[in-house]
Amino acid sequence: MRISQFWQLMEDEFGSSYAHVLAGQLVLTRFQLTAADALSHGVQPREIWETICLQQDVPEERRWGRDRPPKR
């Protein structure tokens, strides 16, 4: 997963403003870092996203974002 995909999933699930607040303030118990700090420490975005989903009780069916039409 690319960092841009991580941010897209965050914004899809939590909204564009709150996603960035959450990433900067919620300490992820698995890493003992916020998502923003974990990214800057080189933790894989997919691991961070999966941890956020578990910690925030994001339902399985919403973990991979909105369906988007393919790019042409």
C-alpha positions in Angstrom: 0.0 0.0 0.0 1.2 3.5 -0.9 1.0 6.3 1.6 -1.4 8.1 -0.8 -3.7 5.0 -0.6 -3.5 5.1 3.1 -4.6 8.7 3.2 -7.4 8.0 0.8 -8.7 5.2 3.0 -8.4 7.4 6.1 -10.3 10.2 4.4 -13.0 7.8 3.0 -13.6 6.4 6.4 -13.2 9.3 8.8 -13.6 12.4 6.5 -10.9 14.7 5.1 -10.5 16.8 8.2 -10.9 14.2 11.0 -8.6 11.7 9.3 -5.6 14.0 9.8 -6.6 14.8 13.4 -7.0 11.1 14.2 -3.6 10.3 12.5 -1.9 12.9 14.6 -3.5 12.2 18.0 -4.7 8.6 18.3 -1.9 6.5 19.8 -1.9 3.1 18.2 -1.4 0.5 20.9 0.5 -1.9 18.6 3.2 0.7 17.9 2.9 3.1 20.8 3.0 5.8 18.2 0.4 7.9 16.4 -0.2 7.0 12.8 1.6 10.1 11.6 4.6 9.1 13.8 4.5 5.5 12.7 4.6 6.6 9.0 7.6 8.8 9.7 9.3 5.9 11.5 8.9 3.8 8.4 6.1 1.5 9.5 4.3 0.2 6.5 1.0 2.1 5.7 -0.9 -1.1 5.4 0.1 -2.2 8.9 -0.9 1.2 10.3 -4.3 1.1 8.4 -5.1 -2.4 9.7 -4.2 -1.3 13.2 -6.5 1.8 13.0 -9.3 -0.4 11.7 -9.0 -2.8 14.6 -8.6 -0.1 17.2 -11.5 2.0 15.8 -13.8 -0.9 15.1 -14.1 -0.2 11.4 -16.3 -3.0 9.9 -14.7 -5.4 7.5 -16.9 -4.2 4.6 -15.6 -0.7 4.9 -11.9 -1.4 5.3 -10.9 -1.0 1.6 -12.7 2.3 0.9 -15.3 3.4 -1.5 -15.8 1.8 -4.9 -14.4 4.1 -7.5 -14.9 3.8 -11.3 -11.7 2.8 -13.1 -9.5 5.6 -14.5 -9.5 5.9 -18.2 
